[in-house]
């Protein structure tokens, strides 16, 4: 059973700049997924909403990022064993998201 993790990352960049930074940073992050396959990372933007999927440890992670004027909201679905590590994954995603949106 999948576990959904939600993160709100505040910023003071405005939506356009936050989106630009996320676009640049996500491609770098894809190559750093532990047990992941960077070639199996997909992303699709529709306005200021990003839908993505990635393969890590043989499981497919899916998520949505909504970029707003003052924060970005990440909702990610962690299947199987990844769901059991949801707390650590959430903390790391929050940390990396804050670095991208500083």
N, CA, C and O atoms as CSV, one atom per row, in Angstrom:
chain,resi,resn,atom,element,x,y,z
A,1,UNK,N,N,0.838,-1.180,0.000
A,1,UNK,CA,C,0.000,0.000,0.000
A,1,UNK,C,C,0.884,1.245,0.000
A,1,UNK,O,O,1.869,1.324,0.734
A,2,UNK,N,N,0.518,2.204,-0.828
A,2,UNK,CA,C,1.299,3.437,-0.956
A,2,UNK,C,C,0.981,4.406,0.179
A,2,UNK,O,O,-0.132,4.439,0.704
A,3,UNK,N,N,1.970,5.174,0.531
A,3,UNK,CA,C,1.812,6.222,1.541
A,3,UNK,C,C,2.022,7.558,0.849
A,3,UNK,O,O,2.998,7.739,0.120
A,4,UNK,N,N,1.102,8.499,1.077
A,4,UNK,CA,C,1.219,9.816,0.486
A,4,UNK,C,C,1.869,10.773,1.467
A,4,UNK,O,O,1.497,10.833,2.639
A,5,UNK,N,N,2.836,11.512,0.976
A,5,UNK,CA,C,3.558,12.498,1.769
A,5,UNK,C,C,3.291,13.861,1.134
A,5,UNK,O,O,3.381,14.010,-0.085
A,6,UNK,N,N,2.965,14.847,1.957
A,6,UNK,CA,C,2.737,16.215,1.480
A,6,UNK,C,C,3.706,17.160,2.169
A,6,UNK,O,O,3.935,17.072,3.375
A,7,UNK,N,N,4.268,18.062,1.383
A,7,UNK,CA,C,5.243,19.024,1.894
A,7,UNK,C,C,4.910,20.396,1.316
A,7,UNK,O,O,4.664,20.523,0.116
A,8,UNK,N,N,4.902,21.412,2.157
A,8,UNK,CA,C,4.782,22.799,1.715
A,8,UNK,C,C,6.129,23.473,1.950
A,8,UNK,O,O,6.650,23.473,3.065
A,9,UNK,N,N,6.685,24.050,0.881
A,9,UNK,CA,C,7.982,24.705,0.979
A,9,UNK,C,C,7.776,26.193,0.692
A,9,UNK,O,O,7.527,26.576,-0.451
A,10,UNK,N,N,7.879,27.027,1.720
A,10,UNK,CA,C,7.687,28.460,1.509
A,10,UNK,C,C,8.856,29.070,0.743
A,10,UNK,O,O,9.991,28.600,0.830
A,11,UNK,N,N,8.553,30.125,-0.006
A,11,UNK,CA,C,9.597,30.868,-0.704
A,11,UNK,C,C,9.120,32.303,-0.910
A,11,UNK,O,O,7.951,32.622,-0.695
A,12,UNK,N,N,10.033,33.145,-1.325
A,12,UNK,CA,C,9.713,34.553,-1.599
A,12,UNK,C,C,10.128,34.912,-3.022
A,12,UNK,O,O,10.533,36.043,-3.290
A,13,UNK,N,N,10.026,33.945,-3.932
A,13,UNK,CA,C,10.550,34.114,-5.284
A,13,UNK,C,C,9.499,34.500,-6.316
A,13,UNK,O,O,9.842,34.980,-7.396
A,14,UNK,N,N,8.249,34.301,-6.002
A,14,UNK,CA,C,7.216,34.395,-7.026
A,14,UNK,C,C,7.138,33.076,-7.773
A,14,UNK,O,O,8.103,32.311,-7.788
A,15,UNK,N,N,6.015,32.807,-8.382
A,15,UNK,CA,C,5.795,31.512,-9.029
A,15,UNK,C,C,6.754,31.257,-10.192
A,15,UNK,O,O,7.277,30.151,-10.323
A,16,UNK,N,N,6.991,32.260,-11.036
A,16,UNK,CA,C,7.827,32.055,-12.230
A,16,UNK,C,C,9.262,31.666,-11.865
A,16,UNK,O,O,9.810,30.730,-12.447
A,17,UNK,N,N,9.873,32.366,-10.917
A,17,UNK,CA,C,11.246,32.058,-10.525
A,17,UNK,C,C,11.321,30.726,-9.781
A,17,UNK,O,O,12.263,29.960,-9.980
A,18,UNK,N,N,10.345,30.445,-8.933
A,18,UNK,CA,C,10.329,29.161,-8.224
A,18,UNK,C,C,10.225,28.012,-9.219
A,18,UNK,O,O,10.905,26.996,-9.070
A,19,UNK,N,N,9.376,28.168,-10.231
A,19,UNK,CA,C,9.232,27.126,-11.254
A,19,UNK,C,C,10.547,26.936,-12.004
A,19,UNK,O,O,10.959,25.801,-12.245
A,20,UNK,N,N,11.205,28.024,-12.373
A,20,UNK,CA,C,12.474,27.931,-13.092
A,20,UNK,C,C,13.502,27.147,-12.273
A,20,UNK,O,O,14.184,26.267,-12.797
A,21,UNK,N,N,13.605,27.474,-10.992
A,21,UNK,CA,C,14.575,26.783,-10.133
A,21,UNK,C,C,14.229,25.304,-9.966
A,21,UNK,O,O,15.116,24.450,-9.956
A,22,UNK,N,N,12.947,25.009,-9.836
A,22,UNK,CA,C,12.543,23.610,-9.709
A,22,UNK,C,C,12.830,22.833,-10.990
A,22,UNK,O,O,13.271,21.685,-10.931
A,23,UNK,N,N,12.586,23.444,-12.140
A,23,UNK,CA,C,12.871,22.769,-13.413
A,23,UNK,C,C,14.345,22.396,-13.512
A,23,UNK,O,O,14.680,21.282,-13.916
A,24,UNK,N,N,15.221,23.321,-13.145
A,24,UNK,CA,C,16.660,23.057,-13.190
A,24,UNK,C,C,17.067,22.011,-12.160
A,24,UNK,O,O,17.844,21.105,-12.463
A,25,UNK,N,N,16.550,22.135,-10.960
A,25,UNK,CA,C,16.966,21.266,-9.866
A,25,UNK,C,C,16.447,19.844,-9.949
A,25,UNK,O,O,17.118,18.919,-9.493
A,26,UNK,N,N,15.269,19.647,-10.520
A,26,UNK,CA,C,14.694,18.306,-10.560
A,26,UNK,C,C,15.490,17.357,-11.436
A,26,UNK,O,O,15.611,16.175,-11.116
A,27,UNK,N,N,16.029,17.850,-12.525
A,27,UNK,CA,C,16.818,16.967,-13.378
A,27,UNK,C,C,18.082,16.510,-12.648
A,27,UNK,O,O,18.529,15.379,-12.840
A,28,UNK,N,N,18.658,17.371,-11.818
A,28,UNK,CA,C,19.825,16.980,-11.022
A,28,UNK,C,C,19.435,15.975,-9.943
A,28,UNK,O,O,20.155,15.008,-9.698
A,29,UNK,N,N,18.295,16.208,-9.304
A,29,UNK,CA,C,17.846,15.303,-8.243
A,29,UNK,C,C,17.541,13.910,-8.769
A,29,UNK,O,O,17.763,12.920,-8.072
A,30,UNK,N,N,17.037,13.827,-9.986
A,30,UNK,CA,C,16.687,12.521,-10.556
A,30,UNK,C,C,17.883,11.587,-10.568
A,30,UNK,O,O,17.733,10.386,-10.341
A,31,UNK,N,N,19.061,12.118,-10.827
A,31,UNK,CA,C,20.260,11.298,-10.849
A,31,UNK,C,C,20.769,10.915,-9.475
A,31,UNK,O,O,21.694,10.110,-9.361
A,32,UNK,N,N,20.181,11.479,-8.426
A,32,UNK,CA,C,20.638,11.224,-7.062
A,32,UNK,C,C,19.674,10.352,-6.261
A,32,UNK,O,O,19.866,10.170,-5.058
A,33,UNK,N,N,18.653,9.816,-6.900
A,33,UNK,CA,C,17.693,8.970,-6.187
A,33,UNK,C,C,18.375,7.658,-5.829
A,33,UNK,O,O,18.833,6.940,-6.717
A,34,UNK,N,N,18.449,7.331,-4.532
A,34,UNK,CA,C,19.100,6.075,-4.131
A,34,UNK,C,C,18.369,4.879,-4.734
A,34,UNK,O,O,17.150,4.754,-4.619
A,35,UNK,N,N,19.133,4.008,-5.376
A,35,UNK,CA,C,18.533,2.825,-5.984
A,35,UNK,C,C,17.665,3.174,-7.177
A,35,UNK,O,O,16.868,2.356,-7.637
A,36,UNK,N,N,17.821,4.388,-7.675
A,36,UNK,CA,C,16.967,4.866,-8.761
A,36,UNK,C,C,17.612,4.702,-10.121
A,36,UNK,O,O,18.785,4.351,-10.247
A,37,UNK,N,N,16.813,4.964,-11.123
A,37,UNK,CA,C,17.248,4.893,-12.506
A,37,UNK,C,C,16.897,6.226,-13.144
A,37,UNK,O,O,15.740,6.461,-13.492
A,38,UNK,N,N,17.882,7.099,-13.300
A,38,UNK,CA,C,17.633,8.446,-13.812
A,38,UNK,C,C,16.974,8.423,-15.181
A,38,UNK,O,O,16.260,9.361,-15.535
A,39,UNK,N,N,17.203,7.364,-15.962
A,39,UNK,CA,C,16.592,7.282,-17.284
A,39,UNK,C,C,15.087,7.012,-17.182
A,39,UNK,O,O,14.366,7.134,-18.173
A,40,UNK,N,N,14.620,6.653,-16.004
A,40,UNK,CA,C,13.197,6.371,-15.815
A,40,UNK,C,C,12.537,7.449,-14.956
A,40,UNK,O,O,11.611,7.170,-14.194
A,41,UNK,N,N,13.020,8.668,-15.089
A,41,UNK,CA,C,12.418,9.828,-14.446
A,41,UNK,C,C,11.691,10.614,-15.523
A,41,UNK,O,O,12.295,11.011,-16.520
A,42,UNK,N,N,10.401,10.841,-15.330
A,42,UNK,CA,C,9.626,11.611,-16.300
A,42,UNK,C,C,8.987,12.793,-15.593
A,42,UNK,O,O,8.614,12.716,-14.422
A,43,UNK,N,N,8.869,13.885,-16.332
A,43,UNK,CA,C,8.206,15.059,-15.779
A,43,UNK,C,C,7.407,15.742,-16.876
A,43,UNK,O,O,7.786,15.728,-18.047
A,44,UNK,N,N,6.303,16.335,-16.476
A,44,UNK,CA,C,5.422,17.003,-17.415
A,44,UNK,C,C,4.799,18.209,-16.725
A,44,UNK,O,O,4.106,18.072,-15.717
A,45,UNK,N,N,5.054,19.398,-17.280
A,45,UNK,CA,C,4.505,20.625,-16.724
A,45,UNK,C,C,3.209,20.989,-17.440
A,45,UNK,O,O,3.114,20.873,-18.662
A,46,UNK,N,N,2.221,21.428,-16.680
A,46,UNK,CA,C,0.979,22.003,-17.202
A,46,UNK,C,C,0.795,23.308,-16.438
A,46,UNK,O,O,0.242,23.324,-15.338
A,47,UNK,N,N,1.267,24.403,-17.034
A,47,UNK,CA,C,1.252,25.680,-16.321
A,47,UNK,C,C,2.235,25.625,-15.169
A,47,UNK,O,O,3.422,25.370,-15.374
A,48,UNK,N,N,1.750,25.862,-13.958
A,48,UNK,CA,C,2.604,25.830,-12.769
A,48,UNK,C,C,2.433,24.541,-11.964
A,48,UNK,O,O,2.699,24.512,-10.762
A,49,UNK,N,N,1.992,23.486,-12.629
A,49,UNK,CA,C,1.819,22.191,-11.976
A,49,UNK,C,C,2.696,21.163,-12.689
A,49,UNK,O,O,2.634,21.003,-13.908
A,50,UNK,N,N,3.501,20.481,-11.903
A,50,UNK,CA,C,4.390,19.446,-12.420
A,50,UNK,C,C,3.888,18.084,-11.981
A,50,UNK,O,O,3.656,17.858,-10.794
A,51,UNK,N,N,3.720,17.178,-12.927
A,51,UNK,CA,C,3.458,15.773,-12.627
A,51,UNK,C,C,4.737,15.020,-12.955
A,51,UNK,O,O,5.345,15.254,-14.000
A,52,UNK,N,N,5.152,14.117,-12.072
A,52,UNK,CA,C,6.387,13.389,-12.318
A,52,UNK,C,C,6.280,11.960,-11.824
A,52,UNK,O,O,5.407,11.617,-11.027
A,53,UNK,N,N,7.190,11.137,-12.318
A,53,UNK,CA,C,7.330,9.774,-11.814
A,53,UNK,C,C,8.802,9.402,-11.891
A,53,UNK,O,O,9.548,9.912,-12.727
A,54,UNK,N,N,9.198,8.511,-11.009
A,54,UNK,CA,C,10.583,8.046,-10.957
A,54,UNK,C,C,10.581,6.609,-10.460
A,54,UNK,O,O,9.674,6.189,-9.742
A,55,UNK,N,N,11.592,5.869,-10.845
A,55,UNK,CA,C,11.744,4.503,-10.367
A,55,UNK,C,C,12.882,4.479,-9.361
A,55,UNK,O,O,13.989,4.934,-9.649
A,56,UNK,N,N,12.600,3.943,-8.173
A,56,UNK,CA,C,13.615,3.804,-7.124
A,56,UNK,C,C,13.409,2.462,-6.433
A,56,UNK,O,O,12.300,2.123,-6.021
A,57,UNK,N,N,14.472,1.724,-6.318
A,57,UNK,CA,C,14.429,0.429,-5.643
A,57,UNK,C,C,13.339,-0.471,-6.231
A,57,UNK,O,O,12.669,-1.207,-5.506
A,58,UNK,N,N,13.175,-0.402,-7.546
A,58,UNK,CA,C,12.207,-1.251,-8.228
A,58,UNK,C,C,10.761,-0.811,-8.101
A,58,UNK,O,O,9.867,-1.503,-8.588
A,59,UNK,N,N,10.509,0.309,-7.466
A,59,UNK,CA,C,9.150,0.818,-7.280
A,59,UNK,C,C,8.996,2.157,-7.995
A,59,UNK,O,O,9.952,2.922,-8.121
A,60,UNK,N,N,7.795,2.423,-8.453
A,60,UNK,CA,C,7.524,3.690,-9.128
A,60,UNK,C,C,6.922,4.682,-8.150
A,60,UNK,O,O,5.899,4.422,-7.516
A,61,UNK,N,N,7.582,5.822,-8.044
A,61,UNK,CA,C,7.132,6.933,-7.212
A,61,UNK,C,C,6.435,7.925,-8.137
A,61,UNK,O,O,6.950,8.242,-9.209
A,62,UNK,N,N,5.278,8.410,-7.731
A,62,UNK,CA,C,4.589,9.438,-8.514
A,62,UNK,C,C,4.339,10.643,-7.622
A,62,UNK,O,O,4.228,10.522,-6.402
A,63,UNK,N,N,4.253,11.816,-8.257
A,63,UNK,CA,C,4.012,13.000,-7.466
A,63,UNK,C,C,3.553,14.178,-8.293
A,63,UNK,O,O,3.594,14.167,-9.524
A,64,UNK,N,N,3.114,15.197,-7.571
A,64,UNK,CA,C,2.649,16.445,-8.161
A,64,UNK,C,C,3.254,17.589,-7.360
A,64,UNK,O,O,3.264,17.558,-6.129
A,65,UNK,N,N,3.760,18.605,-8.068
A,65,UNK,CA,C,4.241,19.824,-7.432
A,65,UNK,C,C,3.400,20.977,-7.970
A,65,UNK,O,O,3.304,21.179,-9.180
A,66,UNK,N,N,2.801,21.722,-7.063
A,66,UNK,CA,C,2.068,22.932,-7.428
A,66,UNK,C,C,2.927,24.117,-7.003
A,66,UNK,O,O,3.290,24.244,-5.834
A,67,UNK,N,N,3.247,24.982,-7.963
A,67,UNK,CA,C,4.074,26.146,-7.674
A,67,UNK,C,C,3.166,27.365,-7.540
A,67,UNK,O,O,2.484,27.752,-8.489
A,68,UNK,N,N,3.166,27.956,-6.361
A,68,UNK,CA,C,2.355,29.132,-6.078
A,68,UNK,C,C,3.271,30.316,-5.809
A,68,UNK,O,O,4.486,30.147,-5.711
A,69,UNK,N,N,2.708,31.504,-5.689
A,69,UNK,CA,C,3.501,32.726,-5.509
A,69,UNK,C,C,4.399,32.686,-4.278
A,69,UNK,O,O,5.507,33.221,-4.308
A,70,UNK,N,N,3.938,32.060,-3.194
A,70,UNK,CA,C,4.688,32.101,-1.941
A,70,UNK,C,C,5.082,30.737,-1.373
A,70,UNK,O,O,5.706,30.663,-0.315
A,71,UNK,N,N,4.721,29.666,-2.068
A,71,UNK,CA,C,5.151,28.341,-1.642
A,71,UNK,C,C,4.959,27.325,-2.768
A,71,UNK,O,O,4.232,27.562,-3.733
A,72,UNK,N,N,5.628,26.202,-2.612
A,72,UNK,CA,C,5.452,25.076,-3.519
A,72,UNK,C,C,4.917,23.924,-2.677
A,72,UNK,O,O,5.386,23.685,-1.564
A,73,UNK,N,N,3.942,23.221,-3.214
A,73,UNK,CA,C,3.355,22.082,-2.502
A,73,UNK,C,C,3.699,20.814,-3.266
A,73,UNK,O,O,3.442,20.709,-4.465
A,74,UNK,N,N,4.276,19.864,-2.568
A,74,UNK,CA,C,4.652,18.580,-3.134
A,74,UNK,C,C,3.790,17.498,-2.509
A,74,UNK,O,O,3.720,17.383,-1.285
A,75,UNK,N,N,3.138,16.711,-3.338
A,75,UNK,CA,C,2.408,15.526,-2.903
A,75,UNK,C,C,3.029,14.352,-3.636
A,75,UNK,O,O,3.044,14.312,-4.867
A,76,UNK,N,N,3.539,13.400,-2.875
A,76,UNK,CA,C,4.253,12.270,-3.468
A,76,UNK,C,C,3.711,10.960,-2.905
A,76,UNK,O,O,3.428,10.856,-1.712
A,77,UNK,N,N,3.571,9.976,-3.766
A,77,UNK,CA,C,3.076,8.667,-3.366
A,77,UNK,C,C,4.253,7.701,-3.316
A,77,UNK,O,O,4.928,7.470,-4.320
A,78,UNK,N,N,4.489,7.141,-2.132
A,78,UNK,CA,C,5.615,6.233,-1.902
A,78,UNK,C,C,5.088,4.806,-1.729
A,78,UNK,O,O,4.469,4.500,-0.709
A,79,UNK,N,N,5.323,3.939,-2.703
A,79,UNK,CA,C,4.814,2.568,-2.615
A,79,UNK,C,C,5.690,1.661,-1.752
A,79,UNK,O,O,6.870,1.936,-1.533
A,80,UNK,N,N,5.092,0.585,-1.272
A,80,UNK,CA,C,5.814,-0.494,-0.613
A,80,UNK,C,C,6.778,-0.072,0.467
A,80,UNK,O,O,6.424,0.678,1.377
A,81,UNK,N,N,8.011,-0.563,0.360
A,81,UNK,CA,C,9.037,-0.306,1.361
A,81,UNK,C,C,9.387,1.172,1.459
A,81,UNK,O,O,9.778,1.647,2.525
A,82,UNK,N,N,9.251,1.896,0.368
A,82,UNK,CA,C,9.541,3.331,0.408
A,82,UNK,C,C,8.571,4.046,1.345
A,82,UNK,O,O,8.943,5.021,1.999
A,83,UNK,N,N,7.338,3.569,1.412
A,83,UNK,CA,C,6.351,4.156,2.321
A,83,UNK,C,C,6.762,4.012,3.773
A,83,UNK,O,O,6.432,4.856,4.606
A,84,UNK,N,N,7.482,2.942,4.077
A,84,UNK,CA,C,7.923,2.731,5.459
A,84,UNK,C,C,9.015,3.729,5.852
A,84,UNK,O,O,9.242,3.973,7.037
A,85,UNK,N,N,9.687,4.302,4.855
A,85,UNK,CA,C,10.731,5.302,5.125
A,85,UNK,C,C,10.218,6.706,4.844
A,85,UNK,O,O,11.011,7.618,4.613
A,86,UNK,N,N,8.908,6.890,4.861
A,86,UNK,CA,C,8.293,8.160,4.475
A,86,UNK,C,C,8.819,9.345,5.279
A,86,UNK,O,O,9.030,10.419,4.717
A,87,UNK,N,N,9.030,9.175,6.560
A,87,UNK,CA,C,9.513,10.278,7.397
A,87,UNK,C,C,10.873,10.779,6.947
A,87,UNK,O,O,11.083,11.985,6.819
A,88,UNK,N,N,11.793,9.864,6.708
A,88,UNK,CA,C,13.136,10.247,6.272
A,88,UNK,C,C,13.108,10.847,4.873
A,88,UNK,O,O,13.801,11.825,4.596
A,89,UNK,N,N,12.311,10.263,4.003
A,89,UNK,CA,C,12.199,10.777,2.633
A,89,UNK,C,C,11.594,12.172,2.647
A,89,UNK,O,O,12.057,13.055,1.925
A,90,UNK,N,N,10.569,12.379,3.457
A,90,UNK,CA,C,9.930,13.689,3.566
A,90,UNK,C,C,10.937,14.734,4.052
A,90,UNK,O,O,11.012,15.831,3.500
A,91,UNK,N,N,11.702,14.393,5.076
A,91,UNK,CA,C,12.700,15.328,5.607
A,91,UNK,C,C,13.731,15.703,4.544
A,91,UNK,O,O,14.094,16.872,4.413
A,92,UNK,N,N,14.199,14.717,3.790
A,92,UNK,CA,C,15.209,14.977,2.765
A,92,UNK,C,C,14.638,15.813,1.615
A,92,UNK,O,O,15.297,16.737,1.137
A,93,UNK,N,N,13.426,15.497,1.172
A,93,UNK,CA,C,12.796,16.288,0.111
A,93,UNK,C,C,12.555,17.725,0.558
A,93,UNK,O,O,12.741,18.660,-0.220
A,94,UNK,N,N,12.148,17.898,1.791
A,94,UNK,CA,C,11.937,19.231,2.336
A,94,UNK,C,C,13.252,20.020,2.359
A,94,UNK,O,O,13.291,21.187,1.970
A,95,UNK,N,N,14.311,19.377,2.813
A,95,UNK,CA,C,15.635,20.018,2.873
A,95,UNK,C,C,16.094,20.435,1.476
A,95,UNK,O,O,16.535,21.565,1.269
A,96,UNK,N,N,15.988,19.518,0.529
A,96,UNK,CA,C,16.446,19.818,-0.839
A,96,UNK,C,C,15.564,20.867,-1.505
A,96,UNK,O,O,16.057,21.725,-2.236
A,97,UNK,N,N,14.275,20.796,-1.253
A,97,UNK,CA,C,13.359,21.797,-1.812
A,97,UNK,C,C,13.676,23.188,-1.287
A,97,UNK,O,O,13.642,24.160,-2.041
A,98,UNK,N,N,13.980,23.289,-0.012
A,98,UNK,CA,C,14.327,24.592,0.567
A,98,UNK,C,C,15.622,25.125,-0.054
A,98,UNK,O,O,15.748,26.327,-0.286
A,99,UNK,N,N,16.572,24.247,-0.319
A,99,UNK,CA,C,17.818,24.683,-0.959
A,99,UNK,C,C,17.548,25.224,-2.363
A,99,UNK,O,O,18.135,26.230,-2.761
A,100,UNK,N,N,16.669,24.567,-3.112
A,100,UNK,CA,C,16.351,25.022,-4.461
A,100,UNK,C,C,15.621,26.360,-4.476
A,100,UNK,O,O,15.794,27.165,-5.391
A,101,UNK,N,N,14.796,26.589,-3.440
A,101,UNK,CA,C,13.933,27.767,-3.442
A,101,UNK,C,C,14.413,28.889,-2.519
A,101,UNK,O,O,13.627,29.758,-2.142
A,102,UNK,N,N,15.683,28.876,-2.158
A,102,UNK,CA,C,16.261,29.957,-1.344
A,102,UNK,C,C,16.441,31.213,-2.130
A,102,UNK,O,O,16.915,32.215,-1.593
